[in-house]
Amino acid sequence: MSMQSEMQSTPEIRYPEVAVNTYKPKNPVSVPVVENRLATLDVSPNIIRHITLDMSGTELEGNIRSGQSIGCVPEGFTERDGKPAKVRLYSVCSPTRGEDGDGRLVSTTVKRVIEEDPETQNLFLGLCSNYLSNLRPGDMVKVTGPSGKRFVLPENVDDFNYVFFATGTGIAPYRGMISDLLENGFSNQVALIFGCPYRTDLLYYTFFREMSVKHENFHYLTSISRESVRPDGTKPYVQYQLIDAREVLQPIVKQKNTLIYVCGLKGMELGLFRILAQEGYEDYLRIDDEIKDKSPDLWDREDLKKRIRPSERMLLEVY
Ligand SMILES: Cc1cc2nc3c(=O)[nH]c(=O)nc-3n(C[C@H](O)[C@H](O)[C@H](O)COP(=O)(O)OP(=O)(O)OC[C@H]3O[C@@H](n4cnc5c(N)ncnc54)[C@H](O)[C@@H]3O)c2cc1C
């Protein structure tokens, strides 16, 4: 592995100026769907779709950076309380130049929310995710955005290595970011650790596999949580790659100029924070003195809320 010489300090992280909230929920813009295809294998119990919108002629054309989100307004639908449906956010999964190279075609990765209501036992379908997933090419959809300023690559992108952790649709921003990096000759290290329940849920697998074959500085690791257990009986969640793939990840994570991005299910932070601390990567965390002597094994949700925060070297987008 080619590795940049070890840095003594973290370079300043300069964030780019990005467009935000050009279209707000009160003035969304209508754009056509151009593609809506399954992103998971058709035998998967989870339904995740890759949906592409044409932003041509709107202020969103060419103005959405990978890592940002767009909002979707499920027009004509009402919330449980009878009020008009509110906007939901979806991370953009296309590169900054769009799917077409000119910033017109912008994609997102949408998981159909299908649950059983614990009280009534009735099947519950998430409002917006199912509305979006049902759209066909040619249908119009009202969108807002762009949204988000900080979950993007720094302007001084070449000053860093990147370690991306994702669960489920949390992969979306990294499809774009990894294209932005590797297709523009980025030569530092990039690692992607993607977690999903079954192999049928590996999103954009062929794309990432091909990228890892083509670029020796890109390391693609998958954590399939429900098909095996680790020797100690734990499920192989993403954070355990810091131990199980130490050979690959340690030389990158220990560099002072490495940034960690975390995207996906709320709840993935605690496990990841614990392992980062146990493996000696405290630089990515701000831990209050109050729990400095508490073993990370014993950290709980209350600690996470009040006493542990990511440092400037770790960017979080969980939902
Ligand atoms: C920054 C950001 C980025 C995001 N990116 C993505 C992305 O890339 N892809 C993606 O798929 N999602 C993403 N999300 C999540 C997305 O915004 C929505 O929250 C998600 O799609 C669910 O919305 P929904 O309208 O389908 O579900 P809702 O109808 O809003 O329901 C949400 C939850 O409410 C509960 N609930 C509501 N009504 C009932 C009921 N009658 N009975 C039982 N339970 C009920 C359920 O627990 C359900 O899961 C992102 C969120 C954020 C904040």
The ligand as a Gaussian input file, in Angstrom:
#p B3LYP/6-31G(d) Opt

LIG

0 1
 C      -30.052000      14.127000       6.255000
 C      -30.960000      12.950000       5.936000
 C      -30.676000      12.156000       4.847000
 C      -31.481000      11.060000       4.548000
 N      -31.168000      10.285000       3.474000
 C      -31.933000       9.225000       3.168000
 C      -31.607000       8.402000       2.037000
 O      -30.635000       8.658000       1.310000
 N      -32.410000       7.345000       1.781000
 C      -33.500000       7.028000       2.577000
 O      -34.192000       6.046000       2.266000
 N      -33.812000       7.784000       3.651000
 C      -33.074000       8.869000       3.955000
 N      -33.409000       9.644000       5.034000
 C      -34.636000       9.319000       5.803000
 C      -35.871000       9.957000       5.106000
 O      -35.797000      11.377000       5.216000
 C      -37.191000       9.513000       5.717000
 O      -37.147000       9.753000       7.104000
 C      -37.528000       8.053000       5.461000
 O      -37.616000       7.793000       4.066000
 C      -38.883000       7.714000       6.103000
 O      -39.843000       8.582000       5.598000
 P      -41.300000       8.073000       5.241000
 O      -42.119000       9.286000       4.876000
 O      -41.281000       6.966000       4.261000
 O      -41.800000       7.477000       6.612000
 P      -42.801000       8.205000       7.658000
 O      -44.178000       8.113000       7.155000
 O      -42.248000       9.568000       7.940000
 O      -42.615000       7.284000       8.926000
 C      -41.397000       7.338000       9.636000
 C      -41.473000       6.476000      10.869000
 O      -42.531000       6.916000      11.707000
 C      -43.157000       5.835000      12.352000
 N      -44.611000       5.874000      11.993000
 C      -45.214000       6.921000      11.394000
 N      -46.544000       6.649000      11.223000
 C      -46.751000       5.397000      11.707000
 C      -47.915000       4.563000      11.806000
 N      -49.120000       4.939000      11.358000
 N      -47.761000       3.341000      12.350000
 C      -46.583000       2.942000      12.790000
 N      -45.448000       3.687000      12.740000
 C      -45.523000       4.905000      12.205000
 C      -42.461000       4.595000      11.852000
 O      -41.496000       4.220000      12.803000
 C      -41.750000       5.024000      10.582000
 O      -40.555000       4.330000      10.339000
 C      -32.612000      10.751000       5.363000
 C      -32.892000      11.564000       6.468000
 C      -32.083000      12.639000       6.760000
 C      -32.421000      13.495000       7.964000

